[in-house]
Every structure is written in C-alpha cells, then in structure tokens.
Amino acid sequence: MTNGYLIADRKPPLREEIKALKGIPTSILSDSLGRYLVAKQILPINKTPLHICANAFTVEVRSGDNLMIHKALQMIMPGDALVIAGDGEIDRALFGEILMTIAKKRGAIAAVVDGAVRDVDAFDRESFPCWAKGISLRGPFKDGPGTINQPVHIGGMLVNPGDIIIGDIDGVIAIPRHLANDAIRLGKEKQIQEEKTIASILDGSYDDSWVDKVLKEKHAL
C-alpha cells in the first residue's frame, strides 16, 4: 500500500457454486447460515429488483470520492458484482449512470453500494440491479485514496474478494467462499422446508403448538 492506495489481483469466481445458489432468496440463505450475513440498511434501488448471484469484486473508497471505482471498472470482469464500501455516507453519490454504463458494458451484473447513488431511473431503464444505502444528486470527488480487491465492510457485513454476493428485493448477503457448499445444501433444505410450511398453512394442517411450548419453558404461560 502506498499513501492509502492498494490494488490487488482478483480471485477466480466460484462458477459452479454461483450457479447452484441462483434463485435461492436472501432471507432463506441468511436464516440457514445463522442470520448474520446481512448488509444492514442497504436496499434495492430498482423499482423492480432482480435476483442476482455473482462474484464479489470489492472496492473501498473515501467518503464521497469515486476515483478508485473508476479504476475498479478497468479491472472488472463479466459476471462480477461491484461491491463498493463508501463509509456508509450518503452526502455525495459514488455511482450513477456513467459508471453503471461502463460496468454493464464490461459485463458486470450488479452494483452494491454502502453509500449513495444517483440517476436511479437509469438503473431501471437498463435493467441493471443496484443496492445502496441512499440517493444523492450531489456528485463525488475524484482524489482517492482507496483499495481494490481487499476485504471490505458494507452495512456491517464483511465481504472478501471473490465471496458470493446475492441480492434480491429484501436486500444483500455475502456468502464466504469456504461456506459456499454449506449454503447450497442448507439453503435448498430450508427452501423445501418453507414450501412445506406454507402448504400446511394453506391446507389447514399447520401445527403451531411449538409457540405455547416455548412460552411454557419460559414460564410465560
């Protein structure tokens, strides 16, 4: 690192694992893995959010400054999701239509921003999924410093380069590389379990006796 700048090589994406996790809701994966892999207060910008599952390409910037995002977009590869740690500040937009257009042209499939974005109508028009902490029309500085392909925190969630980013209408989670296979197995099991629960509610066979059992154990009944 020199003067606050650090650019590292990207990690190869977990292609088969990404393929297997596509379509599983973030809520189910979060519940399956302990309910802590969640980026808090980072929500979909698109009016019609799309489910994405992608390789995390991480960049960290100074609050209100997007110089290193421009550099990251020179390195990004098809299938990546750009994950921007912007210190959670929403005073100035870090990402807008121009950067979104570059990202899409180079094959990125989404952006996740712990900070503000702008030109939000462009994300819907171009069907480019984006999650962010807020919206600001004020533009950014371009002075640096920042890092690329280093661990970052977004919304209190750790994201390592090459982790699997999953986003949908409920928000964003990151699956660490070493938990990818567990996430696939547990997520699919949980999805089947929830489908059976909903079916039992609809057909009248749902058993909620566990509620009173828990309350009795807590001496509340």
PEDANOR-V47056 format. One record per helix or strand. SS is the DSSP state (hx for helix, st for strand). FROM is the first residue (numbers start at 1). LEN is the number of residues. If there is no record, write none. Layout:
SS_FROM_LEN + SS_FROM_LEN
//
This chain:
st_2_1 + st_5_3 + hx_15_7 + hx_26_7 + st_43_2 + st_52_10 + st_65_1 + hx_67_9 + st_80_6 + st_93_3 + hx_97_9 + st_110_8 + hx_120_6 + st_129_7 + st_141_1 + st_146_3 + st_152_3 + st_157_3 + st_164_5 + st_171_5 + hx_177_27 + hx_209_9
//
